[in-house]
Amino acid sequence: MPESDIGRTYIWTISCILFICVAIGAGCLLVYMTSPRSPSSDFLPILGFILVCMPWLFWIITIVYRITSRAFGFRMVAGNLYGNSIATTKSTGNGSAGGGGDDGDDAATGDNDIDGAEIPDAGVEPSSTEFS
């Protein structure tokens, strides 16, 4: 399964779980209303109410999570946010102290381009041959 479909899988799984909870909860309430009263059936309205209210509880928890994650600056992400699991960052610098400076073979390795377009390093002065 491609990584782009993982969000759809989560949505379908959660939707099915919530639908099953509502269906079972409605069944519990229906059995409670139609069956004769007995001491063993006293838990059915409580269980039915909890299961029928499960989607509301889920969405309220989701809203609280979204508000707190924006307020405190954290967010849990499943998978890679940008869909490119092999993307790496290159540090800028002049090559001293392990700064990963320009060694002249960026075009050959392809680690400094996006779809064939050359991206100059921010910490390196442009030479006259780069922009002619």
Stockholm file with secondary structure:
# STOCKHOLM 1.0

chainA/1-132         MPESDIGRTYIWTISCILFICVAIGAGCLLVYMTSPRSPSSDFLPILGFILVCMPWLFWIITIVYRITSRAFGFRMVAGNLYGNSIATTKSTGNGSAGGGGDDGDDAATGDNDIDGAEIPDAGVEPSSTEFS
#=GR chainA/1-132 SS CCGGGHHHHHHHHHHHHHHHHHHHHHHHHHHHHHSCCCGGGTTHHHHHHHHHTHHHHHHHHHHHHHHHHHHHTCCCCSSCTTSCTTCCCCCCSSSGGGCCCCCSCHHHHTTTEETTEECCCTTSCCCTTTTC
#=GC SS_cons         CCGGGHHHHHHHHHHHHHHHHHHHHHHHHHHHHHSCCCGGGTTHHHHHHHHHTHHHHHHHHHHHHHHHHHHHTCCCCSSCTTSCTTCCCCCCSSSGGGCCCCCSCHHHHTTTEETTEECCCTTSCCCTTTTC
//
